[in-house]
Amino acid sequence: MPGAMKRAVQRPRLSLDVTLAVRRRIRMAAAKRDVSVQQYVMDALQERLREDLGDEGQEILALTAQADPVLASLWDNAKDAAYDRL
């Protein structure tokens, strides 16, 4: 067990509730590609994120005004301007 824990990468966990039918379909699709269910879901999520966010996906992690114009408008005030100098 300790060896397995050393190899495990600590990362946030995401839990999803799905119907039995969806679970069955995911398992069949993963088997068809000869990958684990986890790998299948991760690949599917990555593909969808690329479709929806394109190259901007990594920028969003930075939480910059350019990455999110809505937040930029909220941050554009005298009180928050102090953080611009950091």
PDB file with one MODEL, atoms N, CA, C and O in Angstrom:
MODEL        1
ATOM      1  N   MET A   1       0.802  -1.198   0.000  1.00  0.00           N
ATOM      2  CA  MET A   1       0.000   0.000   0.000  1.00  0.00           C
ATOM      3  C   MET A   1       0.850   1.270   0.000  1.00  0.00           C
ATOM      4  O   MET A   1       0.532   2.193  -0.749  1.00  0.00           O
ATOM      5  N   PRO A   2       1.922   1.367   0.806  1.00  0.00           N
ATOM      6  CA  PRO A   2       2.724   2.584   0.799  1.00  0.00           C
ATOM      7  C   PRO A   2       3.301   2.902  -0.579  1.00  0.00           C
ATOM      8  O   PRO A   2       3.371   4.072  -0.954  1.00  0.00           O
ATOM      9  N   GLY A   3       3.718   1.884  -1.346  1.00  0.00           N
ATOM     10  CA  GLY A   3       4.250   2.132  -2.681  1.00  0.00           C
ATOM     11  C   GLY A   3       3.206   2.744  -3.593  1.00  0.00           C
ATOM     12  O   GLY A   3       3.509   3.630  -4.392  1.00  0.00           O
ATOM     13  N   ALA A   4       1.983   2.273  -3.471  1.00  0.00           N
ATOM     14  CA  ALA A   4       0.890   2.814  -4.286  1.00  0.00           C
ATOM     15  C   ALA A   4       0.606   4.254  -3.909  1.00  0.00           C
ATOM     16  O   ALA A   4       0.312   5.081  -4.772  1.00  0.00           O
ATOM     17  N   MET A   5       0.693   4.554  -2.625  1.00  0.00           N
ATOM     18  CA  MET A   5       0.438   5.916  -2.192  1.00  0.00           C
ATOM     19  C   MET A   5       1.526   6.860  -2.671  1.00  0.00           C
ATOM     20  O   MET A   5       1.247   8.020  -2.977  1.00  0.00           O
ATOM     21  N   LYS A   6       2.771   6.378  -2.742  1.00  0.00           N
ATOM     22  CA  LYS A   6       3.855   7.214  -3.228  1.00  0.00           C
ATOM     23  C   LYS A   6       3.644   7.567  -4.693  1.00  0.00           C
ATOM     24  O   LYS A   6       3.954   8.679  -5.122  1.00  0.00           O
ATOM     25  N   ARG A   7       3.115   6.616  -5.461  1.00  0.00           N
ATOM     26  CA  ARG A   7       2.905   6.846  -6.887  1.00  0.00           C
ATOM     27  C   ARG A   7       1.701   7.732  -7.156  1.00  0.00           C
ATOM     28  O   ARG A   7       1.634   8.401  -8.187  1.00  0.00           O
ATOM     29  N   ALA A   8       0.751   7.737  -6.232  1.00  0.00           N
ATOM     30  CA  ALA A   8      -0.469   8.517  -6.434  1.00  0.00           C
ATOM     31  C   ALA A   8      -0.154  10.010  -6.398  1.00  0.00           C
ATOM     32  O   ALA A   8       0.559  10.494  -5.519  1.00  0.00           O
ATOM     33  N   VAL A   9      -0.688  10.702  -7.347  1.00  0.00           N
ATOM     34  CA  VAL A   9      -0.512  12.147  -7.415  1.00  0.00           C
ATOM     35  C   VAL A   9      -1.684  12.793  -6.689  1.00  0.00           C
ATOM     36  O   VAL A   9      -2.842  12.477  -6.958  1.00  0.00           O
ATOM     37  N   GLN A  10      -1.381  13.682  -5.785  1.00  0.00           N
ATOM     38  CA  GLN A  10      -2.438  14.382  -5.072  1.00  0.00           C
ATOM     39  C   GLN A  10      -3.057  15.418  -5.992  1.00  0.00           C
ATOM     40  O   GLN A  10      -2.364  16.314  -6.474  1.00  0.00           O
ATOM     41  N   ARG A  11      -4.337  15.308  -6.237  1.00  0.00           N
ATOM     42  CA  ARG A  11      -5.047  16.277  -7.062  1.00  0.00           C
ATOM     43  C   ARG A  11      -6.494  16.322  -6.609  1.00  0.00           C
ATOM     44  O   ARG A  11      -6.985  15.380  -5.986  1.00  0.00           O
ATOM     45  N   PRO A  12      -7.174  17.408  -6.918  1.00  0.00           N
ATOM     46  CA  PRO A  12      -8.570  17.529  -6.502  1.00  0.00           C
ATOM     47  C   PRO A  12      -9.429  16.432  -7.118  1.00  0.00           C
ATOM     48  O   PRO A  12      -9.176  15.989  -8.239  1.00  0.00           O
ATOM     49  N   ARG A  13     -10.423  16.007  -6.396  1.00  0.00           N
ATOM     50  CA  ARG A  13     -11.315  14.945  -6.849  1.00  0.00           C
ATOM     51  C   ARG A  13     -12.637  15.581  -7.280  1.00  0.00           C
ATOM     52  O   ARG A  13     -13.131  16.512  -6.643  1.00  0.00           O
ATOM     53  N   LEU A  14     -13.192  15.066  -8.361  1.00  0.00           N
ATOM     54  CA  LEU A  14     -14.472  15.518  -8.873  1.00  0.00           C
ATOM     55  C   LEU A  14     -15.418  14.323  -8.888  1.00  0.00           C
ATOM     56  O   LEU A  14     -15.114  13.297  -9.497  1.00  0.00           O
ATOM     57  N   SER A  15     -16.553  14.451  -8.227  1.00  0.00           N
ATOM     58  CA  SER A  15     -17.524  13.356  -8.177  1.00  0.00           C
ATOM     59  C   SER A  15     -18.732  13.711  -9.020  1.00  0.00           C
ATOM     60  O   SER A  15     -19.220  14.841  -8.992  1.00  0.00           O
ATOM     61  N   LEU A  16     -19.203  12.735  -9.766  1.00  0.00           N
ATOM     62  CA  LEU A  16     -20.383  12.929 -10.607  1.00  0.00           C
ATOM     63  C   LEU A  16     -21.387  11.831 -10.335  1.00  0.00           C
ATOM     64  O   LEU A  16     -21.019  10.665 -10.187  1.00  0.00           O
ATOM     65  N   ASP A  17     -22.639  12.197 -10.269  1.00  0.00           N
ATOM     66  CA  ASP A  17     -23.710  11.210 -10.175  1.00  0.00           C
ATOM     67  C   ASP A  17     -24.279  11.035 -11.566  1.00  0.00           C
ATOM     68  O   ASP A  17     -24.698  12.005 -12.198  1.00  0.00           O
ATOM     69  N   VAL A  18     -24.297   9.800 -12.048  1.00  0.00           N
ATOM     70  CA  VAL A  18     -24.833   9.504 -13.371  1.00  0.00           C
ATOM     71  C   VAL A  18     -25.845   8.373 -13.256  1.00  0.00           C
ATOM     72  O   VAL A  18     -25.859   7.622 -12.281  1.00  0.00           O
ATOM     73  N   THR A  19     -26.678   8.274 -14.262  1.00  0.00           N
ATOM     74  CA  THR A  19     -27.641   7.173 -14.282  1.00  0.00           C
ATOM     75  C   THR A  19     -26.904   5.881 -14.603  1.00  0.00           C
ATOM     76  O   THR A  19     -25.782   5.896 -15.110  1.00  0.00           O
ATOM     77  N   LEU A  20     -27.550   4.771 -14.301  1.00  0.00           N
ATOM     78  CA  LEU A  20     -26.946   3.476 -14.627  1.00  0.00           C
ATOM     79  C   LEU A  20     -26.719   3.341 -16.125  1.00  0.00           C
ATOM     80  O   LEU A  20     -25.723   2.758 -16.554  1.00  0.00           O
ATOM     81  N   ALA A  21     -27.627   3.871 -16.914  1.00  0.00           N
ATOM     82  CA  ALA A  21     -27.491   3.787 -18.367  1.00  0.00           C
ATOM     83  C   ALA A  21     -26.266   4.561 -18.854  1.00  0.00           C
ATOM     84  O   ALA A  21     -25.528   4.085 -19.717  1.00  0.00           O
ATOM     85  N   VAL A  22     -26.055   5.749 -18.301  1.00  0.00           N
ATOM     86  CA  VAL A  22     -24.874   6.543 -18.692  1.00  0.00           C
ATOM     87  C   VAL A  22     -23.601   5.846 -18.241  1.00  0.00           C
ATOM     88  O   VAL A  22     -22.623   5.788 -18.986  1.00  0.00           O
ATOM     89  N   ARG A  23     -23.612   5.324 -17.037  1.00  0.00           N
ATOM     90  CA  ARG A  23     -22.431   4.599 -16.543  1.00  0.00           C
ATOM     91  C   ARG A  23     -22.102   3.415 -17.452  1.00  0.00           C
ATOM     92  O   ARG A  23     -20.941   3.179 -17.787  1.00  0.00           O
ATOM     93  N   ARG A  24     -23.121   2.688 -17.838  1.00  0.00           N
ATOM     94  CA  ARG A  24     -22.935   1.535 -18.722  1.00  0.00           C
ATOM     95  C   ARG A  24     -22.343   1.971 -20.064  1.00  0.00           C
ATOM     96  O   ARG A  24     -21.442   1.321 -20.595  1.00  0.00           O
ATOM     97  N   ARG A  25     -22.858   3.072 -20.601  1.00  0.00           N
ATOM     98  CA  ARG A  25     -22.348   3.577 -21.894  1.00  0.00           C
ATOM     99  C   ARG A  25     -20.902   4.031 -21.792  1.00  0.00           C
ATOM    100  O   ARG A  25     -20.100   3.786 -22.694  1.00  0.00           O
ATOM    101  N   ILE A  26     -20.571   4.696 -20.683  1.00  0.00           N
ATOM    102  CA  ILE A  26     -19.184   5.143 -20.481  1.00  0.00           C
ATOM    103  C   ILE A  26     -18.260   3.936 -20.402  1.00  0.00           C
ATOM    104  O   ILE A  26     -17.188   3.929 -21.007  1.00  0.00           O
ATOM    105  N   ARG A  27     -18.673   2.924 -19.661  1.00  0.00           N
ATOM    106  CA  ARG A  27     -17.848   1.722 -19.526  1.00  0.00           C
ATOM    107  C   ARG A  27     -17.658   1.026 -20.869  1.00  0.00           C
ATOM    108  O   ARG A  27     -16.562   0.555 -21.175  1.00  0.00           O
ATOM    109  N   MET A  28     -18.718   0.961 -21.672  1.00  0.00           N
ATOM    110  CA  MET A  28     -18.608   0.333 -22.993  1.00  0.00           C
ATOM    111  C   MET A  28     -17.691   1.156 -23.912  1.00  0.00           C
ATOM    112  O   MET A  28     -16.870   0.596 -24.638  1.00  0.00           O
ATOM    113  N   ALA A  29     -17.835   2.468 -23.875  1.00  0.00           N
ATOM    114  CA  ALA A  29     -17.002   3.326 -24.717  1.00  0.00           C
ATOM    115  C   ALA A  29     -15.534   3.229 -24.310  1.00  0.00           C
ATOM    116  O   ALA A  29     -14.652   3.199 -25.169  1.00  0.00           O
ATOM    117  N   ALA A  30     -15.268   3.180 -23.004  1.00  0.00           N
ATOM    118  CA  ALA A  30     -13.896   3.048 -22.520  1.00  0.00           C
ATOM    119  C   ALA A  30     -13.309   1.714 -22.960  1.00  0.00           C
ATOM    120  O   ALA A  30     -12.155   1.647 -23.382  1.00  0.00           O
ATOM    121  N   ALA A  31     -14.098   0.659 -22.862  1.00  0.00           N
ATOM    122  CA  ALA A  31     -13.631  -0.670 -23.282  1.00  0.00           C
ATOM    123  C   ALA A  31     -13.349  -0.685 -24.785  1.00  0.00           C
ATOM    124  O   ALA A  31     -12.379  -1.297 -25.231  1.00  0.00           O
ATOM    125  N   LYS A  32     -14.178  -0.028 -25.545  1.00  0.00           N
ATOM    126  CA  LYS A  32     -13.997   0.032 -26.998  1.00  0.00           C
ATOM    127  C   LYS A  32     -12.660   0.685 -27.356  1.00  0.00           C
ATOM    128  O   LYS A  32     -12.011   0.306 -28.331  1.00  0.00           O
ATOM    129  N   ARG A  33     -12.264   1.671 -26.553  1.00  0.00           N
ATOM    130  CA  ARG A  33     -10.983   2.350 -26.781  1.00  0.00           C
ATOM    131  C   ARG A  33      -9.832   1.694 -26.011  1.00  0.00           C
ATOM    132  O   ARG A  33      -8.681   2.119 -26.114  1.00  0.00           O
ATOM    133  N   ASP A  34     -10.157   0.663 -25.245  1.00  0.00           N
ATOM    134  CA  ASP A  34      -9.166  -0.059 -24.445  1.00  0.00           C
ATOM    135  C   ASP A  34      -8.454   0.859 -23.453  1.00  0.00           C
ATOM    136  O   ASP A  34      -7.231   0.814 -23.316  1.00  0.00           O
ATOM    137  N   VAL A  35      -9.235   1.692 -22.763  1.00  0.00           N
ATOM    138  CA  VAL A  35      -8.708   2.570 -21.722  1.00  0.00           C
ATOM    139  C   VAL A  35      -9.587   2.420 -20.486  1.00  0.00           C
ATOM    140  O   VAL A  35     -10.688   1.875 -20.558  1.00  0.00           O
ATOM    141  N   SER A  36      -9.101   2.896 -19.378  1.00  0.00           N
ATOM    142  CA  SER A  36      -9.894   2.855 -18.149  1.00  0.00           C
ATOM    143  C   SER A  36     -11.032   3.878 -18.244  1.00  0.00           C
ATOM    144  O   SER A  36     -10.999   4.798 -19.062  1.00  0.00           O
ATOM    145  N   VAL A  37     -12.026   3.691 -17.395  1.00  0.00           N
ATOM    146  CA  VAL A  37     -13.130   4.643 -17.347  1.00  0.00           C
ATOM    147  C   VAL A  37     -12.588   6.019 -16.969  1.00  0.00           C
ATOM    148  O   VAL A  37     -13.001   7.031 -17.536  1.00  0.00           O
ATOM    149  N   GLN A  38     -11.670   6.052 -16.019  1.00  0.00           N
ATOM    150  CA  GLN A  38     -11.091   7.330 -15.603  1.00  0.00           C
ATOM    151  C   GLN A  38     -10.405   8.014 -16.785  1.00  0.00           C
ATOM    152  O   GLN A  38     -10.607   9.206 -17.017  1.00  0.00           O
ATOM    153  N   GLN A  39      -9.607   7.271 -17.519  1.00  0.00           N
ATOM    154  CA  GLN A  39      -8.897   7.863 -18.654  1.00  0.00           C
ATOM    155  C   GLN A  39      -9.875   8.307 -19.734  1.00  0.00           C
ATOM    156  O   GLN A  39      -9.689   9.361 -20.342  1.00  0.00           O
ATOM    157  N   TYR A  40     -10.905   7.521 -19.976  1.00  0.00           N
ATOM    158  CA  TYR A  40     -11.906   7.876 -20.975  1.00  0.00           C
ATOM    159  C   TYR A  40     -12.589   9.198 -20.610  1.00  0.00           C
ATOM    160  O   TYR A  40     -12.723  10.086 -21.452  1.00  0.00           O
ATOM    161  N   VAL A  41     -13.016   9.319 -19.359  1.00  0.00           N
ATOM    162  CA  VAL A  41     -13.696  10.532 -18.909  1.00  0.00           C
ATOM    163  C   VAL A  41     -12.749  11.727 -18.956  1.00  0.00           C
ATOM    164  O   VAL A  41     -13.142  12.812 -19.384  1.00  0.00           O
ATOM    165  N   MET A  42     -11.505  11.537 -18.520  1.00  0.00           N
ATOM    166  CA  MET A  42     -10.531  12.640 -18.576  1.00  0.00           C
ATOM    167  C   MET A  42     -10.304  13.096 -20.013  1.00  0.00           C
ATOM    168  O   MET A  42     -10.263  14.297 -20.282  1.00  0.00           O
ATOM    169  N   ASP A  43     -10.156  12.152 -20.933  1.00  0.00           N
ATOM    170  CA  ASP A  43      -9.958  12.499 -22.345  1.00  0.00           C
ATOM    171  C   ASP A  43     -11.168  13.247 -22.896  1.00  0.00           C
ATOM    172  O   ASP A  43     -11.023  14.231 -23.621  1.00  0.00           O
ATOM    173  N   ALA A  44     -12.356  12.774 -22.547  1.00  0.00           N
ATOM    174  CA  ALA A  44     -13.579  13.415 -23.021  1.00  0.00           C
ATOM    175  C   ALA A  44     -13.696  14.840 -22.480  1.00  0.00           C
ATOM    176  O   ALA A  44     -14.072  15.757 -23.210  1.00  0.00           O
ATOM    177  N   LEU A  45     -13.375  15.018 -21.210  1.00  0.00           N
ATOM    178  CA  LEU A  45     -13.423  16.350 -20.620  1.00  0.00           C
ATOM    179  C   LEU A  45     -12.401  17.279 -21.250  1.00  0.00           C
ATOM    180  O   LEU A  45     -12.707  18.434 -21.549  1.00  0.00           O
ATOM    181  N   GLN A  46     -11.184  16.779 -21.454  1.00  0.00           N
ATOM    182  CA  GLN A  46     -10.147  17.609 -22.076  1.00  0.00           C
ATOM    183  C   GLN A  46     -10.560  18.029 -23.479  1.00  0.00           C
ATOM    184  O   GLN A  46     -10.362  19.180 -23.870  1.00  0.00           O
ATOM    185  N   GLU A  47     -11.129  17.105 -24.232  1.00  0.00           N
ATOM    186  CA  GLU A  47     -11.574  17.430 -25.593  1.00  0.00           C
ATOM    187  C   GLU A  47     -12.662  18.496 -25.571  1.00  0.00           C
ATOM    188  O   GLU A  47     -12.630  19.442 -26.359  1.00  0.00           O
ATOM    189  N   ARG A  48     -13.618  18.341 -24.672  1.00  0.00           N
ATOM    190  CA  ARG A  48     -14.711  19.312 -24.581  1.00  0.00           C
ATOM    191  C   ARG A  48     -14.208  20.675 -24.133  1.00  0.00           C
ATOM    192  O   ARG A  48     -14.683  21.701 -24.618  1.00  0.00           O
ATOM    193  N   LEU A  49     -13.246  20.696 -23.206  1.00  0.00           N
ATOM    194  CA  LEU A  49     -12.669  21.961 -22.758  1.00  0.00           C
ATOM    195  C   LEU A  49     -11.935  22.661 -23.894  1.00  0.00           C
ATOM    196  O   LEU A  49     -12.016  23.882 -24.026  1.00  0.00           O
ATOM    197  N   ARG A  50     -11.216  21.894 -24.717  1.00  0.00           N
ATOM    198  CA  ARG A  50     -10.544  22.492 -25.877  1.00  0.00           C
ATOM    199  C   ARG A  50     -11.562  23.086 -26.845  1.00  0.00           C
ATOM    200  O   ARG A  50     -11.345  24.167 -27.392  1.00  0.00           O
ATOM    201  N   GLU A  51     -12.671  22.381 -27.057  1.00  0.00           N
ATOM    202  CA  GLU A  51     -13.722  22.883 -27.939  1.00  0.00           C
ATOM    203  C   GLU A  51     -14.331  24.173 -27.392  1.00  0.00           C
ATOM    204  O   GLU A  51     -14.526  25.139 -28.129  1.00  0.00           O
ATOM    205  N   ASP A  52     -14.624  24.175 -26.105  1.00  0.00           N
ATOM    206  CA  ASP A  52     -15.315  25.317 -25.511  1.00  0.00           C
ATOM    207  C   ASP A  52     -14.410  26.499 -25.210  1.00  0.00           C
ATOM    208  O   ASP A  52     -14.827  27.650 -25.338  1.00  0.00           O
ATOM    209  N   LEU A  53     -13.172  26.222 -24.809  1.00  0.00           N
ATOM    210  CA  LEU A  53     -12.286  27.288 -24.368  1.00  0.00           C
ATOM    211  C   LEU A  53     -11.097  27.523 -25.286  1.00  0.00           C
ATOM    212  O   LEU A  53     -10.477  28.585 -25.233  1.00  0.00           O
ATOM    213  N   GLY A  54     -10.774  26.560 -26.118  1.00  0.00           N
ATOM    214  CA  GLY A  54      -9.622  26.700 -27.003  1.00  0.00           C
ATOM    215  C   GLY A  54      -8.357  26.937 -26.218  1.00  0.00           C
ATOM    216  O   GLY A  54      -8.133  26.314 -25.180  1.00  0.00           O
ATOM    217  N   ASP A  55      -7.530  27.839 -26.712  1.00  0.00           N
ATOM    218  CA  ASP A  55      -6.259  28.152 -26.063  1.00  0.00           C
ATOM    219  C   ASP A  55      -6.430  28.998 -24.808  1.00  0.00           C
ATOM    220  O   ASP A  55      -5.517  29.093 -23.987  1.00  0.00           O
ATOM    221  N   GLU A  56      -7.597  29.611 -24.662  1.00  0.00           N
ATOM    222  CA  GLU A  56      -7.788  30.475 -23.507  1.00  0.00           C
ATOM    223  C   GLU A  56      -7.960  29.697 -22.211  1.00  0.00           C
ATOM    224  O   GLU A  56      -7.951  30.293 -21.134  1.00  0.00           O
ATOM    225  N   GLY A  57      -8.113  28.395 -22.289  1.00  0.00           N
ATOM    226  CA  GLY A  57      -8.337  27.576 -21.109  1.00  0.00           C
ATOM    227  C   GLY A  57      -7.281  27.742 -20.040  1.00  0.00           C
ATOM    228  O   GLY A  57      -7.612  27.810 -18.857  1.00  0.00           O
ATOM    229  N   GLN A  58      -6.023  27.809 -20.423  1.00  0.00           N
ATOM    230  CA  GLN A  58      -4.950  27.978 -19.444  1.00  0.00           C
ATOM    231  C   GLN A  58      -4.932  29.385 -18.876  1.00  0.00           C
ATOM    232  O   GLN A  58      -4.559  29.576 -17.718  1.00  0.00           O
ATOM    233  N   GLU A  59      -5.329  30.375 -19.670  1.00  0.00           N
ATOM    234  CA  GLU A  59      -5.344  31.755 -19.183  1.00  0.00           C
ATOM    235  C   GLU A  59      -6.371  31.944 -18.075  1.00  0.00           C
ATOM    236  O   GLU A  59      -6.171  32.744 -17.161  1.00  0.00           O
ATOM    237  N   ILE A  60      -7.468  31.205 -18.163  1.00  0.00           N
ATOM    238  CA  ILE A  60      -8.513  31.350 -17.160  1.00  0.00           C
ATOM    239  C   ILE A  60      -7.990  30.985 -15.775  1.00  0.00           C
ATOM    240  O   ILE A  60      -8.423  31.550 -14.771  1.00  0.00           O
ATOM    241  N   LEU A  61      -7.064  30.045 -15.729  1.00  0.00           N
ATOM    242  CA  LEU A  61      -6.504  29.662 -14.438  1.00  0.00           C
ATOM    243  C   LEU A  61      -5.796  30.816 -13.765  1.00  0.00           C
ATOM    244  O   LEU A  61      -5.695  30.852 -12.539  1.00  0.00           O
ATOM    245  N   ALA A  62      -5.299  31.769 -14.558  1.00  0.00           N
ATOM    246  CA  ALA A  62      -4.571  32.899 -14.008  1.00  0.00           C
ATOM    247  C   ALA A  62      -5.513  33.957 -13.439  1.00  0.00           C
ATOM    248  O   ALA A  62      -5.072  34.842 -12.707  1.00  0.00           O
ATOM    249  N   LEU A  63      -6.800  33.877 -13.765  1.00  0.00           N
ATOM    250  CA  LEU A  63      -7.772  34.880 -13.336  1.00  0.00           C
ATOM    251  C   LEU A  63      -7.299  36.296 -13.628  1.00  0.00           C
ATOM    252  O   LEU A  63      -7.169  37.118 -12.722  1.00  0.00           O
ATOM    253  N   THR A  64      -7.052  36.563 -14.863  1.00  0.00           N
ATOM    254  CA  THR A  64      -6.641  37.892 -15.293  1.00  0.00           C
ATOM    255  C   THR A  64      -7.835  38.633 -15.886  1.00  0.00           C
ATOM    256  O   THR A  64      -8.848  38.025 -16.232  1.00  0.00           O
ATOM    257  N   ALA A  65      -7.705  39.936 -15.996  1.00  0.00           N
ATOM    258  CA  ALA A  65      -8.761  40.737 -16.597  1.00  0.00           C
ATOM    259  C   ALA A  65      -8.972  40.341 -18.053  1.00  0.00           C
ATOM    260  O   ALA A  65     -10.099  40.357 -18.549  1.00  0.00           O
ATOM    261  N   GLN A  66      -7.908  39.992 -18.724  1.00  0.00           N
ATOM    262  CA  GLN A  66      -8.017  39.593 -20.123  1.00  0.00           C
ATOM    263  C   GLN A  66      -8.759  38.258 -20.256  1.00  0.00           C
ATOM    264  O   GLN A  66      -9.522  38.059 -21.201  1.00  0.00           O
ATOM    265  N   ALA A  67      -8.534  37.363 -19.322  1.00  0.00           N
ATOM    266  CA  ALA A  67      -9.174  36.055 -19.373  1.00  0.00           C
ATOM    267  C   ALA A  67     -10.661  36.141 -19.053  1.00  0.00           C
ATOM    268  O   ALA A  67     -11.448  35.342 -19.560  1.00  0.00           O
ATOM    269  N   ASP A  68     -11.053  37.095 -18.224  1.00  0.00           N
ATOM    270  CA  ASP A  68     -12.457  37.216 -17.836  1.00  0.00           C
ATOM    271  C   ASP A  68     -12.876  38.680 -17.780  1.00  0.00           C
ATOM    272  O   ASP A  68     -12.698  39.330 -16.750  1.00  0.00           O
ATOM    273  N   PRO A  69     -13.429  39.210 -18.872  1.00  0.00           N
ATOM    274  CA  PRO A  69     -13.834  40.617 -18.917  1.00  0.00           C
ATOM    275  C   PRO A  69     -14.878  40.990 -17.858  1.00  0.00           C
ATOM    276  O   PRO A  69     -14.908  42.132 -17.398  1.00  0.00           O
ATOM    277  N   VAL A  70     -15.717  40.054 -17.474  1.00  0.00           N
ATOM    278  CA  VAL A  70     -16.717  40.352 -16.444  1.00  0.00           C
ATOM    279  C   VAL A  70     -16.022  40.649 -15.124  1.00  0.00           C
ATOM    280  O   VAL A  70     -16.351  41.621 -14.444  1.00  0.00           O
ATOM    281  N   LEU A  71     -15.059  39.806 -14.765  1.00  0.00           N
ATOM    282  CA  LEU A  71     -14.299  40.078 -13.542  1.00  0.00           C
ATOM    283  C   LEU A  71     -13.504  41.364 -13.680  1.00  0.00           C
ATOM    284  O   LEU A  71     -13.344  42.095 -12.703  1.00  0.00           O
ATOM    285  N   ALA A  72     -13.009  41.651 -14.858  1.00  0.00           N
ATOM    286  CA  ALA A  72     -12.242  42.879 -15.076  1.00  0.00           C
ATOM    287  C   ALA A  72     -13.078  44.097 -14.726  1.00  0.00           C
ATOM    288  O   ALA A  72     -12.586  45.035 -14.099  1.00  0.00           O
ATOM    289  N   SER A  73     -14.343  44.084 -15.133  1.00  0.00           N
ATOM    290  CA  SER A  73     -15.204  45.233 -14.825  1.00  0.00           C
ATOM    291  C   SER A  73     -15.451  45.346 -13.323  1.00  0.00           C
ATOM    292  O   SER A  73     -15.583  46.452 -12.798  1.00  0.00           O
ATOM    293  N   LEU A  74     -15.515  44.213 -12.632  1.00  0.00           N
ATOM    294  CA  LEU A  74     -15.691  44.255 -11.183  1.00  0.00           C
ATOM    295  C   LEU A  74     -14.426  44.718 -10.474  1.00  0.00           C
ATOM    296  O   LEU A  74     -14.491  45.390  -9.445  1.00  0.00           O
ATOM    297  N   TRP A  75     -13.281  44.353 -11.029  1.00  0.00           N
ATOM    298  CA  TRP A  75     -12.006  44.703 -10.399  1.00  0.00           C
ATOM    299  C   TRP A  75     -11.600  46.148 -10.670  1.00  0.00           C
ATOM    300  O   TRP A  75     -10.702  46.668 -10.008  1.00  0.00           O
ATOM    301  N   ASP A  76     -12.233  46.787 -11.611  1.00  0.00           N
ATOM    302  CA  ASP A  76     -11.836  48.138 -12.021  1.00  0.00           C
ATOM    303  C   ASP A  76     -12.434  49.167 -11.066  1.00  0.00           C
ATOM    304  O   ASP A  76     -13.426  49.824 -11.380  1.00  0.00           O
ATOM    305  N   ASN A  77     -11.811  49.294  -9.898  1.00  0.00           N
ATOM    306  CA  ASN A  77     -12.261  50.288  -8.925  1.00  0.00           C
ATOM    307  C   ASN A  77     -11.062  50.723  -8.088  1.00  0.00           C
ATOM    308  O   ASN A  77     -10.023  50.064  -8.078  1.00  0.00           O
ATOM    309  N   ALA A  78     -11.222  51.835  -7.391  1.00  0.00           N
ATOM    310  CA  ALA A  78     -10.110  52.414  -6.625  1.00  0.00           C
ATOM    311  C   ALA A  78      -9.618  51.475  -5.524  1.00  0.00           C
ATOM    312  O   ALA A  78      -8.414  51.390  -5.281  1.00  0.00           O
ATOM    313  N   LYS A  79     -10.523  50.779  -4.864  1.00  0.00           N
ATOM    314  CA  LYS A  79     -10.135  49.910  -3.758  1.00  0.00           C
ATOM    315  C   LYS A  79      -9.239  48.757  -4.271  1.00  0.00           C
ATOM    316  O   LYS A  79      -8.222  48.439  -3.654  1.00  0.00           O
ATOM    317  N   ASP A  80      -9.620  48.150  -5.380  1.00  0.00           N
ATOM    318  CA  ASP A  80      -8.847  47.041  -5.912  1.00  0.00           C
ATOM    319  C   ASP A  80      -7.619  47.466  -6.702  1.00  0.00           C
ATOM    320  O   ASP A  80      -6.771  46.635  -7.026  1.00  0.00           O
ATOM    321  N   ALA A  81      -7.516  48.746  -7.012  1.00  0.00           N
ATOM    322  CA  ALA A  81      -6.355  49.228  -7.753  1.00  0.00           C
ATOM    323  C   ALA A  81      -5.062  49.014  -6.968  1.00  0.00           C
ATOM    324  O   ALA A  81      -3.989  48.915  -7.563  1.00  0.00           O
ATOM    325  N   ALA A  82      -5.152  48.945  -5.658  1.00  0.00           N
ATOM    326  CA  ALA A  82      -3.963  48.710  -4.831  1.00  0.00           C
ATOM    327  C   ALA A  82      -3.303  47.375  -5.203  1.00  0.00           C
ATOM    328  O   ALA A  82      -2.081  47.242  -5.129  1.00  0.00           O
ATOM    329  N   TYR A  83      -4.113  46.395  -5.602  1.00  0.00           N
ATOM    330  CA  TYR A  83      -3.576  45.089  -5.970  1.00  0.00           C
ATOM    331  C   TYR A  83      -2.867  45.112  -7.311  1.00  0.00           C
ATOM    332  O   TYR A  83      -2.042  44.241  -7.586  1.00  0.00           O
ATOM    333  N   ASP A  84      -3.171  46.092  -8.152  1.00  0.00           N
ATOM    334  CA  ASP A  84      -2.520  46.203  -9.449  1.00  0.00           C
ATOM    335  C   ASP A  84      -1.026  46.508  -9.301  1.00  0.00           C
ATOM    336  O   ASP A  84      -0.231  46.185 -10.184  1.00  0.00           O
ATOM    337  N   ARG A  85      -0.656  47.124  -8.192  1.00  0.00           N
ATOM    338  CA  ARG A  85       0.746  47.504  -7.968  1.00  0.00           C
ATOM    339  C   ARG A  85       1.583  46.367  -7.380  1.00  0.00           C
ATOM    340  O   ARG A  85       2.800  46.501  -7.253  1.00  0.00           O
ATOM    341  N   LEU A  86       0.953  45.263  -7.023  1.00  0.00           N
ATOM    342  CA  LEU A  86       1.679  44.136  -6.421  1.00  0.00           C
ATOM    343  C   LEU A  86       2.432  43.347  -7.466  1.00  0.00           C
ATOM    344  O   LEU A  86       3.097  42.365  -7.137  1.00  0.00           O
TER     345      LEU A  86
ENDMDL
END
